[in-house]
Amino acid sequence: MTTQAQDSKLRRAARWADVRKRRLGTWAYALNRLTGIGLVVYLYLHLIVLSMLAGGPASWDSFVRLARSRVFLALDVLLIAGALIHGLNGLRLTLTGLGVGVRAQKSLFAGLMAVAAVALLASALKIFAGG
């Protein structure tokens, strides 16, 4: 590969990483992809944890004690955030794909993310309150 081709690839990568001139649609796209990847990773971790059931009550009880720690509760809040963002943004994408709210998709995105923030706050309070 020539030096000029390498420079061109580096410049394209640098432009891709530049977040200064990104529009709201780009952020919505990135959020949807990142939360989707996060949810898939969680699914695999969840299956691994469920395999602990094969180890009997002793291994499961030790995991339950660990899962009640503040760090794991914070990870639960992060999971809920990912599910809310991905789900509500997916709802927006579905609606605009069906031709509903196409002209108002920026405000629809902002409104749904506000709903997600309120639901996340309520969930976090419930999780950390112990109920």
C-alpha positions as a printed NumPy array, in Angstrom:
array([[  0.   ,   0.   ,   0.   ],
       [  1.351,   3.406,  -0.884],
       [  1.962,   6.15 ,   1.618],
       [ -0.655,   8.32 ,  -0.066],
       [ -3.315,   5.596,   0.313],
       [ -2.397,   5.17 ,   3.981],
       [ -2.67 ,   8.93 ,   4.558],
       [ -6.078,   8.931,   2.879],
       [ -7.3  ,   6.13 ,   5.145],
       [ -5.976,   7.927,   8.218],
       [ -7.747,  11.144,   7.201],
       [-11.03 ,   9.261,   6.681],
       [-10.671,   7.62 ,  10.09 ],
       [ -9.924,  10.975,  11.685],
       [-13.029,  12.512,  10.066],
       [-15.124,   9.602,  11.279],
       [-13.888,  10.102,  14.849],
       [-14.505,  13.876,  14.746],
       [-17.729,  14.434,  16.686],
       [-17.959,  18.208,  16.321],
       [-20.22 ,  18.388,  13.264],
       [-22.406,  15.359,  13.883],
       [-26.136,  15.74 ,  13.496],
       [-28.764,  14.319,  15.816],
       [-29.499,  11.483,  13.396],
       [-25.884,  10.355,  13.553],
       [-26.017,  10.285,  17.342],
       [-29.289,   8.318,  17.25 ],
       [-27.716,   5.848,  14.821],
       [-24.606,   5.436,  16.98 ],
       [-26.667,   5.042,  20.163],
       [-28.818,   2.386,  18.544],
       [-25.788,   0.418,  17.365],
       [-23.899,   0.708,  20.659],
       [-26.884,  -0.295,  22.77 ],
       [-27.61 ,  -3.186,  20.403],
       [-24.057,  -4.476,  20.783],
       [-24.269,  -4.01 ,  24.548],
       [-27.505,  -5.973,  24.745],
       [-26.034,  -8.847,  22.715],
       [-22.994,  -8.931,  25.023],
       [-25.344,  -8.947,  28.015],
       [-27.287, -11.862,  26.519],
       [-24.14 , -13.979,  26.325],
       [-23.1  , -13.014,  29.862],
       [-26.587, -13.853,  31.074],
       [-26.373, -17.307,  29.523],
       [-23.011, -17.872,  31.215],
       [-24.451, -16.858,  34.569],
       [-27.445, -19.132,  34.076],
       [-25.05 , -22.017,  33.485],
       [-24.025, -21.552,  37.119],
       [-27.306, -23.217,  38.041],
       [-25.692, -26.489,  37.004],
       [-23.177, -26.013,  39.833],
       [-25.877, -26.403,  42.445],
       [-27.191, -24.154,  45.207],
       [-23.771, -23.317,  46.667],
       [-22.419, -21.685,  43.518],
       [-25.716, -19.931,  42.854],
       [-25.967, -18.57 ,  46.413],
       [-22.487, -17.07 ,  46.184],
       [-23.418, -15.391,  42.908],
       [-26.631, -13.961,  44.378],
       [-24.603, -12.402,  47.214],
       [-22.284, -10.837,  44.641],
       [-25.19 ,  -9.661,  42.466],
       [-26.619,  -7.653,  45.355],
       [-23.511,  -5.484,  45.554],
       [-23.599,  -1.827,  44.493],
       [-21.403,  -2.518,  41.436],
       [-23.776,  -5.147,  40.083],
       [-26.779,  -2.958,  40.838],
       [-25.119,  -0.174,  38.822],
       [-24.667,  -2.662,  35.97 ],
       [-28.396,  -3.427,  36.196],
       [-29.113,   0.282,  35.792],
       [-26.78 ,   0.345,  32.776],
       [-28.663,  -2.625,  31.298],
       [-31.986,  -0.846,  31.77 ],
       [-30.537,   2.279,  30.148],
       [-29.435,   0.263,  27.131],
       [-32.784,  -1.484,  26.834],
       [-34.731,   1.774,  27.117],
       [-32.585,   3.667,  24.633],
       [-32.502,   0.814,  22.143],
       [-36.2  ,   0.037,  22.471],
       [-37.491,   3.595,  22.281],
       [-35.134,   4.541,  19.471],
       [-36.263,   1.392,  17.662],
       [-39.862,   2.527,  18.124],
       [-38.936,   5.889,  16.565],
       [-37.255,   4.118,  13.648],
       [-40.297,   1.911,  13.134],
       [-42.669,   4.873,  13.156],
       [-40.583,   6.895,  10.726],
       [-40.142,   3.818,   8.535],
       [-43.917,   3.557,   8.344],
       [-44.109,   7.237,   7.421],
       [-45.373,   8.437,  10.813],
       [-43.616,  11.48 ,  12.235],
       [-40.937,  11.708,   9.557],
       [-40.826,  15.507,   9.673],
       [-40.727,  15.525,  13.469],
       [-38.202,  12.759,  14.015],
       [-35.703,  15.043,  15.796],
       [-38.272,  16.103,  18.365],
       [-39.578,  12.53 ,  18.518],
       [-36.059,  11.313,  19.316],
       [-35.599,  13.993,  21.973],
       [-38.988,  13.238,  23.516],
       [-38.42 ,   9.497,  23.614],
       [-34.965,   9.959,  25.139],
       [-36.559,  12.204,  27.796],
       [-39.044,   9.396,  28.511],
       [-36.096,   6.995,  28.726],
       [-34.298,   9.306,  31.172],
       [-37.34 ,   9.56 ,  33.454],
       [-37.934,   5.798,  33.337],
       [-34.25 ,   5.164,  33.997],
       [-34.247,   7.487,  36.997],
       [-37.334,   5.769,  38.42 ],
       [-35.746,   2.356,  37.827],
       [-32.445,   3.366,  39.413],
       [-34.217,   4.696,  42.489],
       [-36.186,   1.47 ,  42.797],
       [-33.097,  -0.718,  42.303],
       [-30.935,   1.118,  44.83 ],
       [-33.782,   1.438,  47.314],
       [-33.839,  -2.35 ,  47.51 ],
       [-37.357,  -2.875,  46.264]])
